Amino acid sequence: MIKVIHVITDMKIGGAGRWLLNLLKYCDKRKFDIKVIIPKDSMLKKEINDLNIETIEIQGVGDKSLDWSSVNAFCRLFSIEKPHIVHTHASLSARIAARLKGIKHIIHTKHCLDSPKTGMKKAIAAGINNKLSSKIIAVSEAVKKNLLEAGISQSKIRVIYGGVEEINTLSKEKINQIRSSYGVGEKDLVYGIVARLTDIKGHKYLLQAVEKVVSKRDDIKFVIAGTGPLEESLKKIAAEKGLNEVVIFTGFIKDIDQIYNIMDVNMITSTSEALCLALIEGMSLGKPMIGTNVGGVPELVIQNQTGLLIAPEHPQALAEAIIELADNAELRNAMGIKAKEMMLEKFSASVMAAEIQKLYQEIVK
């Protein structure tokens, strides 16, 4: 049996946490002995324990990649546990400790895109990452390109797409109840975005686009699901633009499946995106997409096949895409069918887990 220790320092459940949870659900426990090191009081603890996987808590590492004071703690744990593989998610401290303790196989998953470094900074960062990682998993081709530009050796990189579980399909009656609870009319179209309310997600451009759309269509509602530091300012912008009747802020939703179920179109308006699990979740229900042409989004939104790609920070292009899909139910349906086919083939949690377990077995041989 191969012993694997994952290290994740997230206090809340973000993209990396969801990626890890999807992996853990599908790992073969007959072949892999898995434990997860997390920060004390992380929201991930209950979710991981509910999968019957042991967690080990470390004080003071929450939301930190490099924390020198925690290196000794990681070293002690690795000495006790003696894993075959340490698999990190942003934790540079854990990779340093694993190398110090002579752990041969160190895998790191890169969940995000980094701003390019130049000169000496680039050389130092590349040297550290090449030295501390046996393999680096890129969650998209865009992340692989980003890693290569950062000076990471191509032989160390393996692209394994982030995958999700299929979203549960709700009954028509339940969907109508949810729509009604949000004030969505029987004939209204619902365009949704599931994303943390931060600047990088580009919600302000969506609101600017909505302002253009409402002058031409009165049958579209826009559901913004999620919370974040920009929540109040975005609500204020929507109110100032007179959009309170058409833009719905849901706040935090534990059961996000219901939002995907009421969508007619799934959107992402980010200015940077490594892949976008929220789009993939919508794909599992056959939802057509509108996405910005950044990072890994074009690997999901195939122009005129699974959705429409638009330039980032371009409200006019977004408004035009919204109206184009609103005008063409047949196109929406065809895109949704293609999106679901692609998700099942390339972006399911089971496919992702199989590829990662294959990598584990390859490197331990």
C-alpha positions in Angstrom: 0.0 0.0 0.0 1.3 3.5 -0.9 1.2 6.0 1.9 0.3 9.5 0.8 0.2 12.6 3.0 -1.6 15.7 1.5 -0.8 19.1 2.9 -3.2 22.0 2.4 -3.1 25.3 4.3 -6.5 26.7 3.4 -8.7 27.8 6.3 -11.8 28.0 4.1 -12.9 25.8 1.3 -11.8 27.3 -2.0 -10.8 25.9 -5.3 -7.9 23.9 -4.0 -9.9 22.5 -1.2 -12.8 21.5 -3.5 -10.2 19.9 -5.8 -8.7 17.9 -2.9 -12.1 16.8 -1.6 -13.1 15.5 -5.1 -9.8 13.6 -5.3 -10.2 12.1 -1.8 -13.8 10.8 -2.6 -12.5 8.7 -5.5 -9.1 7.5 -4.2 -8.9 3.7 -3.9 -8.4 3.1 -0.1 -7.4 -0.5 -0.8 -4.3 0.8 -2.6 -3.6 4.1 -0.9 -3.2 5.0 2.8 -4.1 8.7 2.9 -3.9 11.4 5.6 -4.2 15.1 5.2 -2.4 17.8 7.2 -4.5 20.9 7.6 -4.3 24.1 9.7 -6.0 24.1 13.1 -9.7 25.1 12.8 -9.8 24.8 9.0 -13.2 24.3 7.5 -11.8 21.4 5.6 -11.5 19.2 8.7 -15.2 18.1 8.9 -15.4 17.5 5.1 -12.3 15.4 5.0 -13.2 13.4 8.2 -16.7 12.7 6.7 -14.9 10.8 4.0 -13.3 8.6 6.7 -9.9 10.1 6.1 -7.7 11.2 9.0 -6.6 14.8 9.4 -3.6 16.1 11.3 -3.9 19.7 12.5 -0.9 22.1 12.7 -1.2 25.4 14.5 -0.2 28.6 12.7 0.0 27.5 9.1 -3.4 28.8 8.0 -3.4 30.4 4.5 0.4 30.5 4.5 2.6 28.8 1.9 5.9 29.6 3.5 6.2 29.7 7.3 9.6 28.9 8.7 8.3 28.2 12.2 6.2 25.4 10.8 9.0 23.6 9.0 10.1 21.8 12.2 6.5 20.7 12.8 6.2 19.2 9.3 9.6 17.5 9.8 8.4 15.9 13.0 5.2 14.6 11.4 7.0 13.2 8.3 9.5 11.4 10.6 6.6 9.8 12.5 4.4 9.0 9.4 7.1 8.1 6.9 5.0 8.6 3.8 6.0 7.4 0.4 4.6 10.6 -1.2 4.0 14.1 0.2 1.4 15.9 -2.0 1.2 19.6 -1.4 -1.2 22.3 -2.3 0.6 25.6 -2.1 2.6 24.7 1.1 6.3 25.5 0.4 7.1 24.9 4.1 5.9 21.2 3.7 8.0 20.7 0.6 11.1 22.1 2.3 10.4 19.8 5.3 9.8 16.8 3.0 13.1 17.3 1.2 15.0 17.8 4.5 13.6 14.5 5.8 14.7 12.7 2.6 11.2 11.9 1.3 11.9 10.9 -2.3 8.5 11.6 -3.9 7.1 15.2 -3.5 4.2 16.1 -5.7 2.8 19.7 -5.8 -0.5 20.7 -7.5 -0.5 24.1 -9.0 -4.0 25.5 -8.7 -3.5 29.1 -9.8 -1.7 31.3 -12.3 1.2 33.4 -11.1 2.3 36.8 -12.4 5.6 36.3 -14.3 8.9 36.8 -12.6 12.0 38.0 -14.4 15.7 38.0 -13.9 17.2 36.8 -10.6 13.8 36.4 -9.0 12.7 34.0 -11.7 15.9 32.0 -11.6 15.7 31.6 -7.8 12.0 30.7 -7.8 12.5 28.2 -10.6 15.5 26.6 -8.9 13.5 26.2 -5.6 10.5 24.7 -7.3 12.5 22.3 -9.5 14.5 21.2 -6.5 11.6 20.7 -4.2 9.1 18.9 -6.5 9.4 15.4 -8.1 6.3 16.2 -10.1 4.1 19.3 -10.5 0.5 18.7 -11.4 -0.9 21.5 -13.6 -4.7 21.7 -13.4 -4.9 23.0 -17.0 -2.8 23.6 -20.1 -2.8 27.2 -19.2 -1.2 26.4 -15.8 1.4 24.3 -17.6 2.3 27.2 -19.9 2.5 29.5 -16.8 4.9 27.0 -15.1 7.1 26.7 -18.2 7.3 30.5 -18.5 8.4 30.5 -14.8 11.3 28.2 -15.6 9.9 24.9 -14.4 11.4 21.8 -16.1 8.9 20.4 -18.6 9.8 16.8 -17.5 8.4 17.7 -14.0 5.0 18.9 -15.2 1.9 16.7 -15.7 -1.4 18.2 -16.8 -4.3 16.6 -14.9 -7.5 18.5 -15.3 -9.4 19.5 -12.2 -12.5 17.4 -12.0 -15.9 17.6 -10.2 -18.7 15.3 -9.2 -21.9 15.5 -11.3 -24.4 18.0 -9.8 -27.7 16.4 -8.8 -30.5 17.1 -11.2 -33.5 18.4 -9.3 -37.2 17.8 -10.2 -39.0 20.3 -12.3 -41.2 21.1 -9.3 -38.3 21.8 -7.1 -36.6 24.0 -9.7 -39.8 26.0 -10.1 -39.9 26.4 -6.3 -36.3 27.7 -6.2 -36.9 30.1 -9.1 -40.0 31.4 -7.4 -38.2 32.0 -4.1 -35.8 34.3 -6.0 -38.6 36.1 -7.8 -37.8 34.6 -11.2 -40.8 34.5 -13.5 -42.0 31.4 -15.3 -40.7 32.6 -18.7 -37.5 34.3 -17.4 -34.1 33.1 -18.4 -31.6 32.8 -15.6 -27.9 33.7 -16.2 -25.8 32.7 -13.2 -22.3 33.2 -11.9 -20.9 31.2 -9.0 -17.7 32.8 -7.7 -16.2 34.5 -4.7 -16.9 38.2 -4.8 -13.4 39.5 -5.4 -11.9 41.8 -7.9 -10.3 39.1 -10.0 -13.7 37.5 -10.7 -14.8 40.6 -12.7 -18.4 41.0 -11.3 -18.2 44.8 -11.9 -18.0 44.1 -15.7 -21.0 41.8 -15.5 -23.1 44.6 -13.8 -22.0 47.0 -16.6 -23.1 44.5 -19.2 -26.4 43.9 -17.4 -27.1 47.6 -17.6 -26.8 47.3 -21.4 -28.9 44.2 -21.6 -31.9 45.4 -19.7 -32.5 48.1 -22.3 -33.1 45.4 -24.8 -34.5 42.4 -22.9 -36.8 42.3 -19.9 -37.0 38.5 -19.5 -33.5 37.8 -18.1 -32.5 37.5 -14.4 -28.9 37.4 -13.2 -28.1 35.3 -10.2 -24.8 36.1 -8.4 -24.0 33.3 -6.0 -21.2 33.7 -3.4 -19.8 36.0 -0.8 -16.6 38.0 -0.5 -15.1 41.3 0.3 -16.8 43.1 -2.6 -20.3 42.0 -1.7 -21.6 45.3 -0.3 -19.9 47.5 -3.0 -21.3 45.3 -5.8 -24.8 45.5 -4.2 -24.4 49.3 -4.1 -23.4 49.5 -7.8 -26.4 47.3 -8.7 -28.7 49.6 -6.8 -27.2 52.8 -8.3 -27.7 51.3 -11.8 -31.3 50.5 -11.0 -30.7 46.7 -11.4 -32.2 45.4 -8.1 -35.1 43.9 -10.0 -32.9 41.8 -12.3 -29.8 41.1 -10.3 -30.1 38.6 -7.4 -27.3 38.3 -4.8 -27.8 35.0 -3.0 -25.1 35.4 -0.4 -23.6 32.2 0.9 -25.4 29.0 -0.2 -24.5 25.6 1.3 -26.4 23.7 -1.3 -25.0 25.2 -4.5 -26.6 22.5 -6.6 -29.9 24.5 -6.6 -28.3 27.5 -8.3 -26.9 25.4 -11.1 -30.3 23.7 -11.6 -32.1 27.0 -12.1 -29.5 28.4 -14.6 -30.1 28.6 -18.3 -26.6 29.9 -18.9 -23.5 29.6 -16.6 -21.0 32.5 -16.7 -17.5 33.4 -15.5 -16.2 37.0 -16.0 -12.7 36.6 -14.4 -9.6 38.5 -15.4 -7.5 35.4 -14.5 -8.5 31.8 -14.0 -6.5 28.6 -13.8 -9.4 26.5 -14.9 -12.8 27.2 -13.2 -14.5 24.4 -11.3 -17.8 26.4 -11.3 -18.0 26.1 -15.0 -17.3 22.4 -14.9 -20.1 21.9 -12.3 -22.5 23.6 -14.6 -21.3 21.5 -17.5 -22.3 18.4 -15.6 -25.9 19.6 -15.9 -25.5 20.5 -19.5 -25.4 24.3 -19.1 -24.0 26.4 -21.9 -21.4 28.9 -20.9 -20.2 32.4 -21.4 -16.6 32.9 -20.3 -13.7 35.3 -20.5 -10.8 34.3 -22.8 -8.3 34.0 -19.9 -6.2 31.2 -18.5 -7.8 27.8 -18.6 -11.3 29.1 -19.5 -10.9 28.4 -23.3 -10.2 24.8 -22.4 -13.8 24.6 -21.2 -15.6 27.2 -23.3 -15.0 26.0 -26.8 -16.2 28.9 -29.0 -19.6 28.2 -30.6 -19.5 24.6 -29.3 -19.9 24.6 -25.5 -20.3 28.4 -25.2 -19.2 31.8 -26.1 -15.8 33.3 -25.3 -15.4 37.0 -24.8 -12.5 39.4 -24.1 -12.0 40.1 -20.3 -13.0 43.5 -18.9 -15.3 44.1 -21.9 -18.9 44.7 -20.8 -20.1 45.4 -24.4 -18.9 42.0 -25.6 -20.4 40.3 -22.6 -23.8 42.0 -23.2 -23.8 40.9 -26.8 -23.0 37.3 -25.8 -25.8 37.3 -23.2 -28.3 38.5 -25.8 -27.0 36.1 -28.5 -27.7 33.1 -26.3 -31.0 34.6 -25.1 -32.2 34.8 -28.7 -31.3 31.2 -29.6 -32.7 28.4 -27.5 -31.6 25.8 -30.0 -28.0 27.0 -29.8 -28.1 27.0 -25.9 -29.4 23.4 -26.0 -26.8 22.2 -28.5 -24.0 23.9 -26.5 -25.3 22.3 -23.2 -25.3 18.8 -24.7 -21.7 19.2 -25.9 -20.6 20.7 -22.6 -21.9 17.7 -20.7 -20.3 15.2 -23.0 -16.9 17.0 -22.6 -17.3 17.1 -18.8 -17.9 13.4 -18.5 -15.0 12.6 -20.8 -12.3 15.0 -19.4 -13.4 16.8 -16.3 -15.1 14.4 -13.9 -13.7 13.7 -10.4 -13.4 10.0 -11.2 -11.3 10.7 -14.3 -9.1 13.1 -12.3 -8.6 10.7 -9.4 -7.7 7.8 -11.8 -5.0 10.0 -13.4 -3.5 11.1 -10.1 -3.5 7.5 -8.7 -1.7 6.4 -11.9 0.9 9.1 -11.3 1.4 7.9 -7.7 2.0 4.4 -8.8 4.4 5.5 -11.6 6.7 7.5 -9.4 6.8 5.0 -6.5 7.8 2.0 -8.8 
